Amino acid sequence: MLAIIDRSLDELLFQATRKLTDEERITIFLEETGGTFTRKDYMSRFKELSPATASRDLKKAVGNRWIKKYGDKKTTTYKKG
C-alpha cells in the first residue's frame, strides 16, 4: 500500500515540476471535459496559460480535428470532435 502511495506521489511531483506540451494539455482537458466548452473553461483548468497560448492550443486542436469550433469571437464554443 505504501509503495502505491509513494509511486503516486513521485508521479505527482514530476508532473508539477515540468511544463506540459500543447498536445498534453489538450489531451488532459478533453479527458476531463464532457460536452461543450469555451476558451475560458480551458484557461481555468490551466491557470498558467495566457489567453494567446490558450487560443493557439485550441486552434491546433481544431486543425487536428480533435475538437470542433462553433461561433466566432466572444461567442466561440468548442466540442469534442
C-alpha positions in Angstrom: 0.0 0.0 0.0 2.8 2.4 0.9 4.5 1.6 -2.4 1.4 2.7 -4.4 1.2 5.9 -2.4 4.9 6.6 -2.9 4.7 5.9 -6.6 1.7 8.2 -7.0 3.4 11.0 -5.1 6.5 10.7 -7.3 4.3 11.0 -10.4 2.5 14.0 -9.0 5.7 15.8 -8.1 7.2 15.0 -11.5 4.2 16.4 -13.3 4.2 19.5 -11.1 7.8 20.3 -12.0 7.7 20.0 -15.8 5.7 22.0 -18.3 3.1 20.3 -20.4 3.1 20.5 -24.2 0.1 21.8 -26.0 -0.9 18.3 -27.1 -0.6 17.1 -23.5 -2.8 20.0 -22.2 -5.4 19.3 -24.9 -5.5 15.6 -24.2 -5.8 16.1 -20.4 -8.5 18.7 -20.9 -10.6 16.5 -23.3 -10.3 13.5 -21.0 -11.7 15.6 -18.1 -14.3 17.6 -20.1 -17.7 16.5 -21.3 -19.8 18.4 -23.8 -19.3 22.0 -24.9 -16.6 24.3 -23.5 -15.1 27.7 -24.1 -11.6 29.1 -24.1 -12.3 30.5 -20.6 -13.1 26.9 -19.4 -9.8 25.8 -20.9 -7.9 28.6 -19.2 -9.5 27.9 -15.9 -8.1 24.4 -16.0 -4.6 25.6 -16.9 -4.3 28.8 -14.9 -0.7 29.4 -16.0 -1.7 29.9 -19.7 -2.0 33.3 -21.3 -5.1 33.9 -23.5 -2.9 33.8 -26.6 -1.4 30.4 -25.7 -4.9 29.0 -24.9 -6.1 30.3 -28.3 -3.1 28.6 -30.1 -3.8 25.3 -28.3 -7.4 25.3 -29.3 -6.7 26.4 -32.9 -4.2 23.4 -33.1 -6.9 21.1 -31.7 -9.4 22.3 -34.3 -6.8 21.9 -37.1 -6.1 18.4 -36.0 -9.9 17.7 -35.8 -9.8 16.8 -32.1 -12.4 19.4 -31.4 -15.0 21.3 -33.5 -15.4 25.1 -33.3 -18.8 26.8 -33.2 -19.4 30.5 -33.3 -17.0 33.4 -33.6 -15.0 35.7 -31.3 -16.7 36.1 -27.9 -19.4 33.5 -28.7 -17.0 30.7 -29.7 -17.6 27.3 -28.1 -15.9 24.0 -28.7 -16.9 20.4 -28.6 -15.0 17.2 -28.8 -14.6 16.2 -32.5 
